[in-house]
Amino acid sequence: MTGGTKVVFIGVDAGDKDLILHWAEAGALPTFRSLLRRGLRGVTRNPPGLFVGAIWPSFYTGVSPAKHGRYCYLQLKPGTYDFYSTHTPNFVKREPFWNALSRAGRKVAILDVPHTFPGPLNGIQLVEWGAHDATHGLMSWPASLAREVEHRFGTHPVPARCNAERGPMELRILRQQLVTGVSKKADLTGHFLQREDWDFFAAVFSETHCVGHQCWHLHDETHPRYNEEVAGFVGDPVKDVYMAIDSAIGHLLTQIGPKTTAIILCSHGMGPHYDGTFLLDDILRGLENANAMKEQSDLASRKCFPIPNNEVSGAIRINRVGREPNGIIPPGPQYEEFCATLTRDLLDLVNPDTDEPLVREVFRAVDRYDGGYIDHLPDLIVEWNRVKPISSAYSPKFGVMRMEYRGRRSGDHKPEGMFIALGPSIQPGHLERLVSVTDFAPTIASLLDVLLPGVDGKPIEELL
């Protein structure tokens, strides 16, 4: 990439900032160590309570999930008790900012940005060649690009969905598949980076996402599933993948010109999979009717019920009169009082294994979000106290309930991310304020002299 102002964006999907900072300082990630010394670093703020499924749509639309409509793989259809998949074209209700760049004549290349679909562009777009938990398969603009990529680079070594039950040998194989996948993604990205003189080039590595979910217990010696013998046999796939991505980013950055602004975004973090979302349905049943916890199976007959939200944070829908088909709680003062009482009951929950509060915070979506799709969001969002494992809950209203988490994932997300930016006018240092993930769309548009109206985000002045 040569010529005038250019922007290269490299995403590290679910790349944990704390691991990166630690391993960079220790010398295991020399590229990040250099970037942190030479670039401007900042911490990113993601959509509260909904960040797992909303982060990438919020990044590329520049608006919150109350305006673009997507926060989970399954969402409740307003006016029904039915859940439907969000893995469909045009489900995100705002267009990506690179569409505006394309219409303004900027040449763009978009490779594997999560939760996107290809569309007509002044350039190219590749979707789900190496995405985490791919849902609709390899697609591209133009359509011939996908065939070209498969012919030249083959398929990603990890199966379309990395989530699976694995023994020690399968985990060892997964580690190698992910490291190989990073190398192939680096080759693919470098090939297209050099292919044309792009104004905006974006590529995302998602191997950090998969390895964090599947292999956290091999990395974290305090995790209940940590096994010294298995860890000795498999190694630390988390560190291996981060080191591979560090090397890949270093190689890619050698291919950009001196006038290019480079932005590296580690989208959101990763840590142990400690949450109580798998208990939430029974908790709500117990709070609603302590003597008949298992009797109500029909959502229409309940005052409130959990809805999907990617597990890290619990999500609750109130069965409200005038909104739900068989609403029970009237709007107005009764709705407000019901939400307040339920919030107090949830905050009263205790983890019997630690004698600490089970819930750290409960908040209403309308207090954090505003937009035309607010009714698609949960009424209440539950932030668990995730310091220790959760397998039981105590309430003064129903006593103790116990249930073991049966999921395959040993790691899950943390809300904050990190960015590092380098460019001809960017001063090295550490940005003290938080940067919203919605700020990157207007920032990149401004760098390329394109107006991006109607977004929530604000340009990051230090990058301009």
KEDOVEX-405082 format. One record per residue (C-alpha): x, y negated, z. Coordinates in steps of 0.5 Angstrom, whole numbers, plus 500, padded with zeros to 3 digits. Layout:
BEGIN
XYZ
...
***
This chain:
BEGIN
500500500
503493498
501487496
496482500
493483506
491490508
488494513
490501515
485504521
487511524
482514529
484519534
477522536
477524543
484522544
485521552
489514553
491517560
494523557
497519551
500513556
503519560
506523555
509517551
512514557
515521558
518521551
513527549
510522544
515518541
511515536
506512541
511510545
514506540
507503538
506501545
512497545
511494539
504493538
498490542
494495546
487494549
482499553
475500549
468500552
464505549
456505549
454506557
451513558
451514551
458514548
459521546
454521540
454514539
461512539
463513532
456510529
457504533
464503531
462503524
456499524
458494529
451495533
449499539
445505539
439501540
440498533
443504529
438509533
443515534
446517540
445525540
445531536
438532538
433526539
426526542
421523536
417518539
410519540
411526540
414532545
419534539
426534538
429533531
436534529
440527527
445531522
441528516
443523511
441516513
439518520
444512522
439506521
445501519
450501514
457502515
461496515
466499509
459498504
460490505
467491504
466495497
460490495
465484496
470488491
475491496
478497495
476502500
478510502
474513508
477520510
473524515
470518520
465522524
458522523
458519516
455521510
458519503
455514499
457509493
463506494
469502490
473507492
473514495
470517501
471524504
466527510
467533514
474536511
477537518
471534523
470536530
463541530
462539522
454540521
453539514
459541510
464538506
462532502
465526498
464520494
465521488
463529488
469531485
473529490
471534495
473539489
480536488
481536496
480544496
484545490
490541493
490542500
485548501
480548507
481546515
484552518
479551524
472554523
467549522
464549529
470550534
466551540
466559541
468564547
475566546
480570550
487569551
489571544
484567540
486561544
493562542
490563535
486556536
492553538
496554532
490553527
489546530
497544530
496547522
490543521
494536524
499538519
495539513
490533515
497528515
499531508
492530505
492523508
499521506
497523499
491519498
494513502
499513497
495514491
492507490
493500493
487500498
485494501
482498507
484505509
481509514
482516517
481520523
484526526
479530530
483536533
484532539
477533540
476540539
482542543
480538549
473541549
476548548
483548552
482543558
483549563
490551560
492544561
489542568
492547573
487544578
481547573
477552576
478556570
486555570
489562570
497562570
498568566
493566561
497559561
503562560
501566554
498561550
502555553
498548553
495547546
492540549
499537549
501541543
496538539
497531541
505532539
503534532
498528531
504523534
508526529
503525523
501518525
509516525
510519518
503515516
506509518
512509514
508509508
505502509
507495507
510489512
503485511
499491513
495491519
495498522
489499528
490506532
484507536
483513541
476513541
474516548
477520553
477527555
478531562
475537566
467539564
464537571
457534570
450536573
446536567
445543566
442542573
437536571
431540569
431544575
432537579
427534576
422539577
424540584
423532586
416532582
413538586
418542591
413547592
412549584
419548581
418553576
411552574
411547569
414549562
410544558
413537557
406534556
404536563
410533567
411526569
418526567
423531563
430531561
432530554
439532550
445527551
451531550
452533557
456528560
451524562
444526564
438523560
431522563
424521559
418518563
412521560
409514559
401513558
401509551
408512548
407519549
401523547
399526554
402520558
401521565
405515568
401508566
406502564
407496568
408496576
406504576
412505571
417501575
415504581
416511579
423509576
425506582
423512586
426517582
432513582
433513589
431520589
437522584
442517588
440521595
442528592
449531595
454536592
453541598
460544596
464537597
458533601
459527597
454524593
452528586
450522582
454516582
449511578
442511575
441506570
435504565
437504558
433497557
437494562
444495558
441496551
436491546
434493539
429496535
430503537
430502544
424507545
429512542
433512548
432515554
428511560
434513565
441515564
444519570
452518571
454524575
460524580
465528576
471528581
469535583
466541580
458541580
454548581
449546586
445540589
442538595
436534596
432532602
425533598
427541596
433543599
439546596
439549589
445553586
446555578
453556575
455552569
455557563
458553557
464555553
467548554
472547560
473539558
469534556
469526555
471520559
468513557
474509555
478509549
484505547
487501541
494499539
494494533
500492529
501487524
505481521
501476526
499480532
503479538
505485542
503486549
497488553
490485552
487484559
479484557
475490555
474491547
467493545
467499540
463495536
468489535
472493530
467492524
467485524
475484526
476489520
471485515
474478518
482481516
479482509
475475508
469479508
463476512
459481516
453478519
448481524
452485528
453486536
461486536
465480535
472479532
478481536
481474535
488477537
488481531
486476526
***
